[in-house]
Amino acid sequence: MEPLDRNILELLEGSVELAKKVGEYVIKSGGKRIRPRIVLAVAEGLGLEGRDALDLASAVELIHTASLVHDDVIDLAEKRRNSPTVLMRWGPELAVLTGDFLFVRALRVIGSKKLETVDYVARAVEDMVKAEILQEAVRGRIHLGVDTYYKIIDGKTGRLFGVAFALPAYYAEKPFWGELDRAGNLVGRAFQIVDDVLDYFPGTGKDRFKDLLNGKATLPLILYTESYGSGFVESVLREPKEERLLELFNRMREAGIFEKSIEVAKGFLSEALRMIEGAPFDSTRVVSLVRGYFSDVFGRFPLGSR
């Protein structure tokens, strides 16, 4: 992934020095780069390689990074990937501006390749923002319907995964780009569900119970309250001491909530892979990449640990 990271950093050249410095800090903080790797794998399957593929992949990662910076401001997050967030290091003003800068730079890169692609990507970013607004509107609502939950994660996460799968095909004017977009959205669902489950576990590089304490009703909580009601959850949130949070975690674990959530994620992933394998291009590498990524995640999942 070194060529990708190097290309991303090159795309930050020519900006205000502080903006470049903050952007480099976020990019160098790590991450598995799953979205740009998907872009490159799809591009390879289409026969689209070289600088165009690398720039499209880099732009997708810049958009993802921008969304993380803004998310951390909204959630007042102290760390991400075991490092202080931009919010903690430089304050909310610079964090918001950095996210804005990365969004705009990504769209400029995409526009420099083919102007028609900007509208497609901009619509996806718009849907990401709408989903964030919806999430804020229902923040603190424990009785959140699963349909609303999917609407939120489809916008927040699924849309950019859809872009990662479809952008090379859209750029190359392949008629099946929409099918790849839908498949990517399902991969994004699976990805977000796993991330939401991991919020309850230690050692993930994020603040444990962050989503729960921030009033976000994710799939594990929805499944738990559907079966056991919301009384205990509400009492925990009124007095969120560590021992109370751990008691809720243990109740959810013993009820098999985390396993159920992962099974839902696996279902969406299987459906997505069938769609990808059915698309008329060489999907060998992208299917292998996605299978490998989720196999690693599922294989290391700490369902039995405290």
C-alpha positions, 0 to 999 in steps of 0.5 A, spaced: 500 500 500 506 504 499 504 507 492 497 509 495 499 512 501 505 516 497 499 518 492 495 520 497 500 525 500 502 528 494 495 530 493 495 534 499 501 538 496 500 545 494 495 546 500 496 551 506 502 548 510 497 547 516 492 543 512 497 539 509 500 537 516 494 535 519 492 531 513 498 528 513 497 526 520 490 523 519 493 519 513 499 516 516 495 514 523 494 508 519 488 504 517 487 498 513 485 502 507 479 497 505 476 502 500 481 504 496 484 497 495 477 495 493 477 501 488 484 498 485 481 491 485 475 493 481 479 497 476 484 491 475 478 487 473 476 492 468 483 493 465 483 500 468 490 501 471 496 506 472 495 513 475 487 514 473 486 508 478 491 510 483 487 517 483 480 514 484 482 510 490 486 516 493 480 520 492 475 515 495 480 514 501 480 522 502 473 522 503 473 517 508 478 520 512 474 527 511 468 523 514 472 520 520 475 527 522 468 530 522 465 524 526 470 525 531 468 532 532 460 530 532 462 525 537 467 529 541 472 522 540 479 523 544 482 517 540 482 513 533 486 508 531 490 508 538 492 516 537 489 522 539 484 525 534 485 531 530 479 534 535 484 533 541 490 535 537 488 541 534 481 543 536 474 543 533 475 549 528 481 546 525 478 539 525 472 541 521 476 545 516 481 539 515 475 535 514 472 540 509 479 541 505 479 533 504 472 533 501 474 538 496 480 536 494 478 529 493 472 532 489 477 536 485 482 530 484 475 526 481 473 532 477 480 532 474 480 525 471 473 526 468 468 531 470 462 527 469 464 523 475 463 529 480 456 529 480 456 521 482 461 522 488 458 528 490 451 525 491 454 520 495 457 525 499 450 528 500 447 522 502 453 521 507 451 528 510 444 526 510 445 520 514 449 524 519 443 529 520 438 523 521 443 520 526 443 526 530 435 527 529 434 520 533 440 520 537 438 518 544 432 514 542 433 507 544 427 504 541 430 505 534 427 501 528 431 497 524 429 500 518 431 507 521 438 504 523 439 501 516 437 508 513 443 511 517 448 506 516 446 505 508 448 513 508 454 513 513 457 507 510 454 504 505 454 509 500 462 510 500 463 503 499 458 503 493 462 508 490 469 504 492 466 498 488 462 502 482 467 508 481 472 505 476 466 502 472 462 509 472 469 512 470 470 507 464 462 507 462 460 500 464 453 499 464 453 495 470 456 500 475 449 500 478 449 493 480 456 494 483 454 500 487 448 496 490 453 490 492 458 495 495 452 498 499 451 491 502 458 490 504 458 497 507 452 494 511 456 488 514 462 492 515 458 497 519 454 492 523 461 489 525 464 496 527 458 497 531 459 490 535 466 492 536 464 498 540 462 494 546 469 490 546 476 493 549 482 493 545 479 496 538 483 502 538 476 506 539 473 509 546 469 503 548 462 504 549 462 510 545 456 509 541 452 507 546 454 513 551 453 518 545 446 515 544 447 511 538 442 505 537 446 500 533 444 493 531 446 490 538 442 494 542 436 494 537 436 486 538 437 486 545 431 491 547 427 488 542 427 481 546 428 484 553 426 491 553 429 498 554 428 498 562 435 496 564 439 500 558 435 506 560 437 505 567 445 504 565 445 510 561 442 514 567 448 512 571 453 510 566 458 507 571 463 502 568 461 496 572 454 498 570 456 498 562 460 491 563 453 488 566 450 490 560 455 488 556 455 481 559 447 480 559 448 482 551 453 477 550 450 471 554 443 473 550 447 471 544 446 478 541 453 479 538 453 473 535 446 474 532 449 481 529 455 478 526 450 473 523 446 478 520 452 482 517 455 475 514 448 475 510 449 481 507 456 480 505 454 473 502 448 477 498 454 482 496 459 477 493 453 473 489 452 480 486 459 482 485 461 475 482 455 475 477 457 482 474 461 481 467 468 483 469 474 479 472 472 480 479 477 475 482 481 479 486 476 484 489 472 477 491 478 475 494 480 481 497 473 482 501 473 475 503 480 475 506 478 482 509 472 479 513 475 472 514 480 476 518 475 480 522 470 474 523 476 470 525 479 474 530 472 477 533 472 477 541 465 474 542 468 470 548 472 475 551 470 480 557 
